[in-house]
Amino acid sequence: MVSVKAYLGSIFYMTDDPAVVAVPDCYRYVADGMLIVEGGIITAIGAQRELEENLPKSAEVFDHTGSMITPGFIDTHIHFPQLDMIASFGEQLLDWLDRYTFPEEAKFSDPAHAKECAEFFLNELLRNGTTTALIYGTVHKQSVEALFEEAFARNMRIVAGKALMDRNVPEAVRDTAETSDRDNRELIARWHGKGRLGYAITPRFAPACSDEQLTMAGKLLGEHPDVLMHTHLSENVSEIDWVKDLYPTAKDYLDVYDRFGLLTDRSVFAHCVHLEGEEFQRMAERGAAISYCPTSNLFLGSGLFNLKEAEKYGVDVGLGTDVGAGTSFSLLQTMNEAYKVCHLRGHKLDAFKSFYLATLGGAKALNMADKVGSLEVGREADFLVLDMHSTPLLSRRLKHASTVEETLFVLSMLGDDRAISHTYVAGVCQHRKG
C-alpha cells in the first residue's frame, strides 16, 4: 500500500512565464497550504483547512509552518568535474580552460576520484535546493558512470553526458570520434531512462570538436529521439573569433552546430551572451533552449546576457550556475547575479521571473515540465523548504515584506544555501539543514 505524506507550510510555484502570462495568473500562492504526496507524486495541493479533513489517519504529516515550500531548483548548466577549481583567479574563458580546467578534468581518469567528487557534488546540489540538473562530465566515460551511480542512489532527476573533445585540447582530456561514439552508446544503453536519469550528447564546444566528432554527435542525437544535446555557445568574444577562424564559411557560431544536426528542440546552449537577433530567431524556430549563467559570465568577464531579447523571440531560458566558472551552487545567489546583469542591460528582473527561470523555466528548457518545475497535481514531488529566518538579516528584512513578490525578491537577494531548510526528492527528504 502506497503511503500518504502531507507537508504543511506556505506554498508557492509558477504556472507560466510572467513574460507571457501576466501577474497574478502566472503563479499560485497558498498562505496556509498543504501538499499531499503519494508514491513520490503530488496528488493534491491547497489550503490546509480544505484538505486535512480527507487526509487518511495513517498519513505522515511534516510540519513546515512558517517556512515556504517551492519546487526544487533546476540547474540547466553545471560542470561536475570543476568542483575543485571553483574560484580560480584571473583568466577569461580560453586561458582559464587551459590553465585550470583541463588539468583538473584530467584527474577524472581515476574512477575513485570521480566517485568521491560525484558524492560531494550531488550532496552540494541538494544542500542548495537543486533537485534537477543538466551536467557536464569529463571526456572520461568513468566520470559519467560515477555521477549516474550516485544520482541513481539519491533518486535524483539528473541529465548528464560525457564531454566530447578531440582537438585543440591536451592529450589527457582528448578522445576520438570513434571512442566517443562507443562510449556514448554504452552510457545511453546503461543509464538513459534508468530511474530518473537522462542522457545528453555533450560536445565541449565547437573549437574542441572536429567535423568528424560533431557529425558523430549529430548522428547519435538523431538516433536517440529522447536524449538532449548540451553545449556552449557564444560565451566569450575570443571564443567567437576562434570559431570564425575555424569555420570561415559558417554564417555564425550557431550555424556551425546547425550544420551538424545539433540545433533541435532537444538542444540546450549555455551562455549565448553575444547572440544577435537573427540567431535568437533561429533558436526559437527550432525550439532550442538557453541556459542563462550570470555568475560565470561576470566571473570570467564574458559579458551580459540579453534576457529581454530572448523573451522577444520566445526562446525558452533556464538558469545555470555553471560551477566552476560560476562561484556558487546556489540558484538563489544566481538569481541575485541575474538581477544585476539585467539591471546593467537596462531592465528590471522581477522576482516572479527569477523563480520561473530557476524552476518551471528550467524544466521547459530541459523538456521535462510535465514532470518537474512546478507543484501541480501529477508532477513528481521534488520540492524544497525555504527558511525565512535562516540569517538574522533575512529574518529582519522579511518582517517588512508586505507582498509575495517582495518576499520572493528579498529571498533572491539575501538568500543562499543557509535558506534551504529541507530538500525533498520524490517526496523523500534528501537534505535537512543541521
Secondary structure as the mmCIF struct_conf table of DSSP 4:
data_model
#
loop_
_struct_conf.conf_type_id
_struct_conf.id
_struct_conf.beg_label_comp_id
_struct_conf.beg_label_asym_id
_struct_conf.beg_label_seq_id
_struct_conf.end_label_comp_id
_struct_conf.end_label_asym_id
_struct_conf.end_label_seq_id
STRN STRN1 VAL A 4 MET A 14
BEND BEND1 THR A 15 ASP A 16
TURN_TY1_P TURN_TY1_P1 PRO A 18 VAL A 20
BEND BEND2 VAL A 21 VAL A 21
TURN_TY1_P TURN_TY1_P2 VAL A 23 CYS A 26
STRN STRN2 TYR A 27 GLU A 38
TURN_TY1_P TURN_TY1_P3 GLY A 39 GLY A 40
STRN STRN3 ILE A 41 ALA A 47
HELX_RH_AL_P HELX_RH_AL_P1 GLN A 48 LEU A 51
HELX_RH_3T_P HELX_RH_3T_P1 GLU A 52 ASN A 54
BEND BEND3 LEU A 55 LEU A 55
TURN_TY1_P TURN_TY1_P4 LYS A 57 SER A 58
STRN STRN4 GLU A 60 PRO A 71
HELX_LH_PP_P HELX_LH_PP_P1 GLY A 72 GLY A 72
STRN STRN5 PHE A 73 HIS A 79
HELX_RH_3T_P HELX_RH_3T_P2 PHE A 80 MET A 85
BEND BEND4 ILE A 86 ALA A 87
BEND BEND5 GLY A 90 GLY A 90
HELX_RH_AL_P HELX_RH_AL_P2 LEU A 93 TRP A 96
HELX_RH_PI_P HELX_RH_PI_P1 LEU A 97 THR A 101
HELX_RH_AL_P HELX_RH_AL_P3 PHE A 102 ALA A 106
HELX_RH_3T_P HELX_RH_3T_P3 LYS A 107 SER A 109
BEND BEND6 ASP A 110 ASP A 110
HELX_RH_AL_P HELX_RH_AL_P4 PRO A 111 ARG A 127
TURN_TY1_P TURN_TY1_P5 ASN A 128 GLY A 129
STRN STRN6 THR A 130 TYR A 136
BEND BEND7 VAL A 139 HIS A 140
HELX_RH_AL_P HELX_RH_AL_P5 LYS A 141 ARG A 154
TURN_TY1_P TURN_TY1_P6 ASN A 155 ASN A 155
STRN STRN7 ARG A 157 GLY A 161
STRN STRN8 ALA A 163 LEU A 164
BEND BEND8 ARG A 167 VAL A 169
HELX_RH_3T_P HELX_RH_3T_P4 GLU A 171 VAL A 173
HELX_RH_AL_P HELX_RH_AL_P6 ALA A 177 TRP A 191
TURN_TY1_P TURN_TY1_P7 HIS A 192 GLY A 193
BEND BEND9 LYS A 194 LYS A 194
TURN_TY1_P TURN_TY1_P8 GLY A 195 ARG A 196
STRN STRN9 LEU A 197 PRO A 203
HELX_RH_3T_P HELX_RH_3T_P5 ALA A 206 ALA A 208
BEND BEND10 CYS A 209 CYS A 209
HELX_RH_AL_P HELX_RH_AL_P7 ASP A 211 GLU A 223
TURN_TY1_P TURN_TY1_P9 PRO A 225 ASP A 226
STRN STRN10 LEU A 228 LEU A 233
BEND BEND11 SER A 234 SER A 234
HELX_RH_AL_P HELX_RH_AL_P8 VAL A 237 LEU A 246
TURN_TY1_P TURN_TY1_P10 PRO A 248 THR A 249
BEND BEND12 ALA A 250 ASP A 252
HELX_RH_AL_P HELX_RH_AL_P9 TYR A 253 ARG A 259
TURN_TY1_P TURN_TY1_P11 PHE A 260 GLY A 261
BEND BEND13 THR A 264 THR A 264
TURN_TY1_P TURN_TY1_P12 ASP A 265 ARG A 266
STRN STRN11 SER A 267 HIS A 271
TURN_TY1_P TURN_TY1_P13 VAL A 273 HIS A 274
HELX_RH_AL_P HELX_RH_AL_P10 GLY A 277 ARG A 286
TURN_TY1_P TURN_TY1_P14 GLY A 287 GLY A 287
STRN STRN12 ALA A 289 TYR A 292
HELX_RH_AL_P HELX_RH_AL_P11 PRO A 294 PHE A 299
TURN_TY1_P TURN_TY1_P15 LEU A 300 GLY A 301
HELX_RH_AL_P HELX_RH_AL_P12 LEU A 307 TYR A 313
TURN_TY1_P TURN_TY1_P16 GLY A 314 GLY A 314
STRN STRN13 ASP A 316 LEU A 319
TURN_TY1_P TURN_TY1_P17 VAL A 323 ALA A 325
BEND BEND14 GLY A 326 THR A 327
BEND BEND15 PHE A 329 PHE A 329
HELX_RH_AL_P HELX_RH_AL_P13 LEU A 331 ARG A 345
TURN_TY1_P TURN_TY1_P18 GLY A 346 GLY A 346
BEND BEND16 HIS A 347 HIS A 347
HELX_RH_AL_P HELX_RH_AL_P14 ALA A 351 ALA A 358
TURN_TY1_P TURN_TY1_P19 THR A 359 THR A 359
HELX_RH_AL_P HELX_RH_AL_P15 LEU A 360 ALA A 365
TURN_TY1_P TURN_TY1_P20 LEU A 366 ASN A 367
TURN_TY1_P TURN_TY1_P21 ALA A 369 LYS A 371
BEND BEND17 VAL A 372 SER A 374
TURN_TY1_P TURN_TY1_P22 VAL A 377 GLY A 378
BEND BEND18 ARG A 379 ARG A 379
STRN STRN14 GLU A 380 GLU A 380
STRN STRN15 PHE A 383 LEU A 386
TURN_TY1_P TURN_TY1_P23 MET A 388 HIS A 389
BEND BEND19 SER A 390 THR A 391
HELX_RH_AL_P HELX_RH_AL_P16 PRO A 392 LEU A 398
TURN_TY1_P TURN_TY1_P24 LYS A 399 HIS A 400
BEND BEND20 THR A 403 THR A 403
HELX_RH_AL_P HELX_RH_AL_P17 VAL A 404 LEU A 414
HELX_RH_3T_P HELX_RH_3T_P6 ASP A 417 ALA A 419
STRN STRN16 ILE A 420 VAL A 425
TURN_TY1_P TURN_TY1_P25 ALA A 426 GLY A 427
STRN STRN17 VAL A 428 ARG A 432
#
